[in-house]
Amino acid sequence: MVRFSFVTLIPEQHEIVRRVDALFALADKIEAEVAAARAKTETMRQSILVQAFSGRLVPTEAELARREGREYEPASVLLERIRSEGKKKTRRKGVQSTLV
């Protein structure tokens, strides 16, 4: 059986406590770094979403058309053209039905 004197245990216990405290401090530091990284990731995610929805991540169709030397019709112009063509067709149908 091994006997330990209290004199030798106390310095060993102090060393164990010192090491455990150092490990807890390291764990706290890592935890803080992970929290900061998560916050930064969320900020970057939001920024990417804003850029994506505003069309700044990839070239727009208008930019591509200009580069390729082709015409580009914005959706608002296309919608107005479709509406006006629909009105013309409705008028023609009305005129034809009264002539018959």
Buried (B, 14 or more C-beta within 10 A) or exposed (E): EEEEEEEEEEEEEEEEEEEEEEEEEEEEEEEEEEEEEEEEEEEEEEEEEEEEEEEEEEEEEEEEBEEEEEEEEEEEEEEEEEEEEEEEEEEEEEEEEEEE
